[in-house]
């Protein structure tokens, strides 16, 4: 059984930065980050493919960086130049098929997620 525990969320002003972490227990295959804003569907943010390459949603390209430390079983999301529209609950995800990276745009990738964390809240004020 895979367990994912996120941390690092918080409230910052626009233009600020946050780093999210996700500690995984169990074999986690490919991993990524999704987010869900109030009243909206859960959407992809970033993911790492089986070859280690990263994919990003267009809305966060150039601002967010996904990385992983396999020795610590930890996935990170460095978020810079934050905007009010980045406000959402951020979820860590694990995908045994390693498909979410190629489907990170929009909401399609979520259908391939096998395990979800409980989320960490990010609030950006203008």
Backbone as numpy.savetxt, mean C-alpha at the origin, in Angstrom:
# Nx Ny Nz CAx CAy CAz Cx Cy Cz
-1.12 -19.59 7.70 -1.97 -18.40 7.70 -1.08 -17.15 7.70
-1.40 -16.21 6.84 -0.62 -14.98 6.74 -1.32 -13.89 7.54
-0.54 -13.18 8.33 -1.06 -12.02 9.04 -0.26 -10.79 8.64
-0.97 -9.71 8.39 -0.35 -8.45 7.97 -0.75 -7.37 8.96
0.23 -6.65 9.49 -0.05 -5.61 10.47 0.59 -4.31 10.01
-0.27 -3.33 9.72 0.21 -2.03 9.26 0.44 -1.07 10.42
1.31 -0.10 10.18 1.54 0.98 11.14 2.09 2.18 10.38
2.14 3.32 11.05 2.74 4.50 10.46 1.77 5.56 9.98
0.48 5.26 10.02 -0.48 6.26 9.61 -0.52 7.44 10.58
-1.18 8.50 10.18 -1.29 9.66 11.05 -1.88 10.84 10.31
-1.81 11.99 10.94 -2.34 13.22 10.35 -1.20 14.18 10.08
-1.09 14.63 8.84 -0.07 15.60 8.47 -0.68 16.64 7.55
0.02 17.74 7.40 -0.44 18.77 6.48 -0.01 18.45 5.05
-0.71 19.02 4.12 -0.36 18.84 2.72 1.09 19.23 2.49
1.76 18.42 1.69 3.17 18.64 1.42 4.08 17.83 2.33
3.52 17.26 3.37 4.30 16.49 4.32 4.55 15.07 3.85
5.17 14.29 4.74 5.54 12.91 4.42 5.13 11.96 5.54
4.91 10.73 5.16 4.67 9.65 6.11 5.29 8.38 5.54
5.68 7.47 6.43 6.13 6.16 5.98 5.29 5.10 6.66
4.64 4.31 5.85 3.84 3.20 6.34 4.68 1.94 6.35
4.41 1.10 7.33 5.09 -0.20 7.42 4.04 -1.30 7.52
4.39 -2.46 7.03 3.53 -3.63 7.13 4.41 -4.83 7.47
4.21 -5.36 8.67 4.96 -6.54 9.10 4.13 -7.77 8.78
4.76 -8.71 8.10 4.06 -9.91 7.66 4.56 -11.14 8.40
3.63 -12.00 8.73 3.99 -13.31 9.29 3.50 -14.37 8.33
4.30 -15.39 8.12 3.95 -16.40 7.14 4.49 -16.02 5.77
4.40 -16.95 4.84 4.91 -16.69 3.49 3.97 -15.75 2.76
4.51 -14.66 2.22 3.65 -13.59 1.74 3.66 -13.38 0.23
4.39 -14.17 -0.54 4.34 -14.04 -1.99 4.62 -12.60 -2.43
3.75 -12.02 -3.23 3.90 -10.64 -3.67 3.00 -9.74 -2.83
3.48 -8.52 -2.59 2.75 -7.65 -1.68 2.54 -6.27 -2.26
1.58 -5.58 -1.70 1.31 -4.24 -2.18 0.49 -3.43 -1.19
0.17 -2.23 -1.58 -0.64 -1.31 -0.79 -1.87 -0.89 -1.58
-3.00 -0.85 -0.87 -4.25 -0.34 -1.41 -4.74 0.75 -0.46
-5.70 1.52 -0.92 -6.29 2.52 -0.03 -7.77 2.68 -0.34
-8.48 3.14 0.68 -9.92 3.36 0.52 -10.30 4.64 1.23
-10.76 5.60 0.45 -11.23 6.87 0.99 -12.71 6.74 1.32
-13.22 7.57 2.21 -14.65 7.50 2.58 -15.54 7.63 1.36
-16.46 6.70 1.22 -17.40 6.75 0.12 -16.86 6.27 -1.21
-15.63 5.79 -1.22 -15.02 5.33 -2.47 -14.62 3.87 -2.37
-14.35 3.28 -3.54 -13.92 1.89 -3.57 -12.43 1.78 -3.22
-12.06 0.59 -2.76 -10.66 0.34 -2.46 -9.88 0.26 -3.76
-8.78 1.00 -3.83 -8.02 1.09 -5.06 -6.55 0.78 -4.81
-5.88 0.37 -5.87 -4.48 0.07 -5.77 -3.63 1.32 -5.63
-2.52 1.19 -4.91 -1.59 2.29 -4.73 -0.22 1.91 -5.31
0.33 0.81 -4.83 1.65 0.36 -5.28 1.82 -1.11 -4.94
2.64 -1.80 -5.71 2.89 -3.21 -5.45 4.26 -3.60 -5.98
4.78 -4.68 -5.44 6.07 -5.22 -5.89 5.83 -6.57 -6.54
6.34 -6.72 -7.75 6.14 -7.95 -8.52 7.15 -9.01 -8.07
7.01 -10.23 -8.62 7.87 -11.34 -8.23 9.33 -11.10 -8.60
9.60 -10.24 -9.57 10.99 -9.95 -9.95 11.55 -8.76 -9.18
10.77 -8.24 -8.25 11.23 -7.11 -7.43 10.90 -5.75 -8.00
10.31 -5.72 -9.17 9.96 -4.43 -9.78 8.72 -3.85 -9.12
8.65 -2.54 -9.08 7.53 -1.85 -8.43 6.59 -1.25 -9.46
5.32 -1.25 -9.12 4.31 -0.61 -9.96 3.52 0.36 -9.10
3.10 1.45 -9.72 2.39 2.49 -8.98 1.14 2.94 -9.72
0.15 3.34 -8.96 -1.00 4.01 -9.54 -0.54 5.37 -10.06
-1.14 5.83 -11.13 -0.73 7.10 -11.73 -0.82 8.25 -10.73
-1.80 8.17 -9.84 -2.05 9.26 -8.90 -0.92 9.44 -7.87
-0.06 8.43 -7.71 1.00 8.52 -6.70 2.40 8.43 -7.29
2.50 8.22 -8.58 3.81 8.12 -9.22 4.64 9.37 -8.98
5.90 9.15 -8.63 6.79 10.27 -8.37 6.70 10.80 -6.95
5.69 10.38 -6.20 5.53 10.85 -4.82 5.68 9.71 -3.80
5.23 8.53 -4.16 5.27 7.39 -3.25 6.33 6.40 -3.72
6.94 5.72 -2.76 7.92 4.68 -3.07 7.64 3.45 -2.22
7.47 2.32 -2.88 7.26 1.06 -2.18 8.59 0.31 -2.10
8.82 -0.33 -0.97 10.04 -1.11 -0.81 9.78 -2.22 0.19
10.69 -3.16 0.24 10.53 -4.28 1.18 11.87 -4.66 1.76
11.83 -5.12 2.99 13.00 -5.66 3.67 12.67 -7.10 3.99
13.15 -8.01 3.17 12.80 -9.41 3.33 13.34 -10.00 4.64
14.45 -9.48 5.09 15.03 -9.98 6.34 14.11 -9.68 7.53
13.36 -8.58 7.41 12.44 -8.18 8.48 10.99 -8.50 8.16
10.77 -9.15 7.01 9.40 -9.44 6.57 8.53 -8.20 6.62
9.07 -7.10 6.16 8.37 -5.82 6.26 8.29 -5.14 4.90
7.11 -4.63 4.62 6.83 -3.84 3.42 6.67 -2.39 3.85
7.19 -1.48 3.05 7.11 -0.06 3.36 6.42 0.72 2.25
5.88 1.86 2.61 5.38 2.81 1.62 5.80 4.20 2.09
6.79 4.76 1.42 7.22 6.12 1.71 6.36 7.07 0.90
5.67 7.96 1.59 4.74 8.87 0.93 5.22 10.30 1.13
5.57 10.95 0.03 6.03 12.34 0.07 5.05 13.24 -0.68
5.20 14.53 -0.46 4.35 15.52 -1.14 2.88 15.15 -1.03
2.47 14.82 0.16 1.10 14.35 0.38 0.06 15.42 0.08
-1.06 14.97 -0.45 -2.16 15.85 -0.83 -3.41 15.47 -0.04
-4.35 16.39 0.12 -5.60 16.04 0.82 -6.30 14.84 0.19
-6.19 14.68 -1.12 -6.84 13.55 -1.79 -6.16 12.21 -1.50
-5.04 12.23 -0.81 -4.40 10.99 -0.37 -5.02 10.47 0.94
-5.90 11.25 1.53 -6.57 10.84 2.77 -7.36 9.56 2.55
-7.06 8.54 3.32 -7.72 7.24 3.16 -7.21 6.28 4.23
-7.88 5.15 4.32 -7.35 4.02 5.08 -6.44 3.25 4.13
-5.23 2.98 4.56 -4.26 2.28 3.72 -4.13 0.84 4.20
-4.22 -0.08 3.25 -4.20 -1.50 3.56 -3.01 -2.18 2.91
-2.37 -3.03 3.68 -1.34 -3.91 3.16 -2.01 -5.15 2.59
-1.46 -5.68 1.49 -2.08 -6.82 0.82 -1.03 -7.82 0.38
-1.41 -9.10 0.42 -0.54 -10.17 -0.06 -1.26 -10.96 -1.14
-0.55 -11.30 -2.18 -1.14 -11.91 -3.38 -0.33 -13.13 -3.78
-0.90 -14.33 -3.66 -0.16 -15.56 -3.98 0.03 -15.75 -5.47
-0.74 -15.08 -6.29 -0.62 -15.22 -7.74 0.34 -14.21 -8.35
0.79 -13.24 -7.56 1.68 -12.18 -8.05 1.09 -11.48 -9.27
-0.15 -11.07 -9.14 -0.85 -10.39 -10.23 -1.11 -8.92 -9.92
-1.17 -8.57 -8.65 -1.63 -7.21 -8.31 -0.72 -6.13 -8.87
0.56 -6.43 -9.04 1.46 -5.39 -9.54 1.07 -4.95 -10.94
0.66 -5.90 -11.79 0.28 -5.53 -13.17 -1.15 -5.01 -13.24
-1.89 -5.08 -12.14 -3.25 -4.58 -12.10 -3.42 -3.52 -11.04
-2.36 -2.75 -10.77 -2.38 -1.83 -9.65 -3.24 -0.60 -9.95
-3.49 -0.28 -11.21 -4.32 0.88 -11.54 -5.77 0.58 -11.20
-6.42 1.51 -10.55 -7.83 1.34 -10.26 -8.13 0.28 -9.22
-9.23 -0.43 -9.44 -9.73 -1.36 -8.42 -9.56 -2.83 -8.77
-9.06 -3.15 -9.95 -9.01 -4.54 -10.40 -8.10 -5.41 -9.54
-7.01 -4.85 -9.07 -6.02 -5.64 -8.35 -6.56 -6.23 -7.06
-7.54 -5.57 -6.46 -8.03 -6.04 -5.16 -8.66 -7.43 -5.26
-9.15 -7.82 -6.44 -9.77 -9.13 -6.62 -8.76 -10.27 -6.50
-7.48 -9.95 -6.59 -6.44 -10.96 -6.54 -5.76 -11.05 -5.17
-6.19 -10.22 -4.26 -5.57 -10.21 -2.94 -6.07 -11.39 -2.12
-5.13 -12.12 -1.54 -5.50 -13.27 -0.69 -5.59 -12.88 0.79
-4.77 -11.92 1.17 -4.75 -11.52 2.58 -4.70 -10.00 2.68
-5.46 -9.48 3.64 -5.49 -8.05 3.91 -5.07 -7.77 5.34
-4.40 -6.64 5.54 -4.21 -6.14 6.89 -5.46 -5.38 7.31
-5.47 -4.88 8.55 -6.64 -4.17 9.05 -6.63 -2.69 8.67
-5.50 -2.22 8.21 -5.43 -0.85 7.72 -4.84 0.14 8.71
-4.32 1.22 8.17 -3.81 2.33 8.98 -4.30 3.63 8.33
-4.81 4.53 9.14 -5.47 5.73 8.63 -4.48 6.85 8.35
-4.59 7.42 7.17 -3.78 8.57 6.78 -4.71 9.75 6.51
-4.47 10.85 7.19 -5.31 12.04 7.02 -4.42 13.22 6.66
-4.72 13.84 5.54 -3.93 14.97 5.06 -4.80 16.23 5.07
-4.35 17.23 5.79 -5.10 18.47 5.87 -4.50 19.52 4.94
-5.36 20.36 4.42 -4.90 21.39 3.47 -4.43 22.64 4.19
